[in-house]
C-alpha cells in the first residue's frame, strides 16, 4: 500500500496516522516510551502501524489507527483502529497490547525513529 494512501493529522503535540477518516478507535491499547518525546512521531507511528497490521491482517474490516503524543519527556502510543463488523474485542486488544509491550519491537521502533532525527 502506498504511503500517500494514509492520513496524517497533527494536533497539539500529537500525530495520528489513519487509513480512513474520521479516525476512530473501536479497539485500542496504550503504551508509554519513557524519554521518547525527542523521537520522530511519524516514524514511530509508521512502524507501529506496520507491525500491528502484520499481527491483525486477518481481522476482517480492520483499518489501523495510531496516535503518538508527547507526555512531558515521554511518548504515549495509542494503537488500534476501526473494525467494520463484529470482532473478538478482548483478544484483539490483547494482541495489540502484546505488540506494544514487546521489548524487541520497541527497541526497533526507537532505533528507526532515531535514524530520522534531524
The 8 nearest C-alpha neighbors of each residue, nearest first, counted from 0:
[[1, 2, 4, 3, 5, 18, 49, 52],
 [2, 0, 3, 4, 5, 18, 6, 45],
 [1, 3, 4, 5, 0, 6, 45, 18],
 [4, 2, 5, 1, 6, 0, 7, 18],
 [3, 5, 2, 1, 6, 18, 0, 19],
 [6, 4, 18, 3, 17, 2, 7, 16],
 [5, 7, 17, 16, 18, 8, 4, 19],
 [8, 6, 16, 15, 5, 17, 9, 14],
 [7, 9, 15, 14, 6, 16, 10, 13],
 [10, 8, 14, 13, 15, 7, 11, 12],
 [9, 11, 13, 12, 14, 8, 15, 68],
 [12, 10, 13, 9, 14, 68, 69, 8],
 [11, 13, 10, 68, 69, 14, 9, 67],
 [14, 12, 68, 10, 67, 11, 9, 69],
 [13, 15, 9, 67, 8, 66, 68, 10],
 [16, 14, 66, 8, 7, 65, 17, 9],
 [15, 17, 7, 65, 64, 6, 66, 44],
 [18, 16, 64, 6, 19, 5, 22, 63],
 [17, 19, 5, 62, 6, 63, 64, 20],
 [20, 18, 17, 22, 21, 62, 6, 5],
 [21, 19, 22, 17, 18, 6, 23, 5],
 [20, 22, 19, 23, 17, 18, 6, 81],
 [23, 21, 20, 17, 19, 64, 24, 81],
 [22, 24, 81, 80, 25, 21, 64, 20],
 [23, 25, 80, 26, 81, 27, 79, 22],
 [26, 24, 81, 80, 23, 82, 27, 79],
 [25, 27, 24, 79, 80, 92, 88, 81],
 [28, 26, 79, 78, 24, 92, 77, 80],
 [27, 29, 96, 78, 77, 95, 92, 79],
 [30, 28, 77, 76, 78, 27, 75, 31],
 [29, 31, 76, 75, 99, 77, 32, 28],
 [32, 30, 75, 74, 33, 76, 73, 29],
 [33, 31, 74, 35, 73, 34, 75, 30],
 [32, 34, 73, 35, 31, 74, 72, 36],
 [33, 35, 73, 72, 36, 32, 74, 37],
 [34, 36, 73, 74, 32, 33, 37, 38],
 [35, 37, 73, 74, 72, 69, 38, 34],
 [36, 38, 35, 39, 34, 72, 73, 116],
 [39, 37, 35, 36, 112, 113, 40, 116],
 [40, 38, 112, 41, 42, 116, 43, 115],
 [39, 41, 43, 42, 44, 38, 67, 14],
 [42, 40, 44, 43, 39, 45, 14, 16],
 [41, 43, 45, 112, 44, 40, 39, 46],
 [42, 44, 40, 46, 45, 41, 108, 112],
 [45, 43, 41, 47, 42, 46, 65, 48],
 [46, 44, 48, 42, 43, 47, 41, 49],
 [45, 47, 49, 43, 48, 44, 108, 50],
 [48, 46, 44, 50, 49, 45, 51, 43],
 [47, 49, 51, 45, 46, 50, 44, 52],
 [50, 48, 46, 52, 51, 47, 45, 53],
 [49, 51, 53, 47, 52, 48, 46, 54],
 [50, 52, 48, 54, 53, 49, 47, 55],
 [51, 53, 55, 49, 56, 54, 50, 48],
 [54, 52, 50, 51, 56, 55, 49, 48],
 [53, 55, 51, 52, 56, 50, 94, 57],
 [56, 54, 52, 58, 57, 53, 51, 61],
 [55, 57, 52, 58, 53, 54, 61, 59],
 [58, 56, 55, 59, 54, 61, 53, 52],
 [59, 57, 55, 56, 61, 60, 86, 82],
 [58, 60, 61, 57, 83, 82, 56, 84],
 [59, 61, 83, 82, 58, 62, 84, 81],
 [60, 62, 82, 59, 81, 58, 63, 83],
 [61, 63, 81, 80, 18, 82, 60, 64],
 [64, 62, 80, 79, 17, 18, 61, 81],
 [63, 65, 80, 17, 79, 16, 78, 22],
 [66, 64, 78, 16, 15, 77, 44, 79],
 [67, 65, 15, 77, 14, 76, 78, 16],
 [66, 68, 76, 14, 13, 75, 40, 77],
 [69, 67, 13, 75, 74, 12, 14, 70],
 [68, 70, 74, 36, 12, 73, 71, 75],
 [71, 69, 73, 74, 72, 68, 75, 36],
 [70, 72, 73, 69, 36, 74, 34, 35],
 [73, 71, 34, 36, 70, 35, 33, 74],
 [74, 72, 34, 33, 35, 36, 70, 71],
 [73, 75, 69, 35, 36, 32, 31, 68],
 [74, 76, 31, 68, 67, 30, 69, 32],
 [77, 75, 67, 30, 29, 66, 31, 78],
 [76, 78, 29, 66, 28, 65, 67, 27],
 [79, 77, 65, 27, 28, 64, 76, 29],
 [80, 78, 27, 26, 64, 63, 24, 65],
 [79, 81, 63, 64, 24, 62, 26, 25],
 [80, 82, 25, 62, 24, 23, 61, 63],
 [81, 83, 61, 60, 84, 25, 62, 80],
 [84, 82, 60, 61, 81, 85, 59, 62],
 [85, 83, 82, 86, 60, 59, 61, 81],
 [84, 86, 83, 87, 82, 88, 59, 60],
 [85, 87, 88, 84, 82, 58, 91, 59],
 [88, 86, 90, 89, 91, 85, 92, 58],
 [87, 89, 91, 90, 86, 92, 26, 93],
 [90, 88, 92, 91, 87, 93, 94, 26],
 [91, 89, 93, 92, 88, 87, 94, 95],
 [90, 92, 88, 94, 93, 89, 87, 95],
 [93, 91, 95, 89, 94, 90, 96, 27],
 [92, 94, 96, 90, 91, 95, 97, 89],
 [93, 95, 91, 97, 92, 96, 90, 98],
 [96, 94, 98, 92, 97, 93, 28, 99],
 [95, 97, 93, 99, 98, 28, 94, 92],
 [98, 96, 100, 94, 95, 99, 93, 101],
 [97, 99, 95, 101, 96, 100, 94, 104],
 [100, 98, 96, 97, 101, 30, 95, 105],
 [99, 101, 97, 98, 96, 102, 30, 105],
 [102, 100, 98, 104, 103, 99, 97, 105],
 [101, 103, 105, 104, 106, 100, 99, 107],
 [104, 102, 106, 101, 105, 107, 108, 100],
 [103, 105, 107, 101, 106, 102, 108, 98],
 [106, 104, 102, 108, 107, 103, 109, 101],
 [105, 107, 109, 103, 104, 108, 102, 110],
 [106, 108, 110, 104, 105, 109, 111, 103],
 [109, 107, 105, 111, 110, 106, 43, 112],
 [110, 108, 112, 106, 111, 107, 113, 105],
 [109, 111, 107, 113, 108, 112, 106, 114],
 [110, 112, 108, 114, 109, 113, 107, 115],
 [113, 111, 109, 42, 39, 115, 114, 110],
 [112, 114, 116, 110, 115, 111, 38, 109],
 [115, 113, 111, 112, 116, 110, 117, 109],
 [114, 116, 113, 112, 117, 39, 111, 42],
 [117, 115, 113, 114, 39, 112, 38, 37],
 [116, 115, 114, 113, 39, 38, 37, 112]]
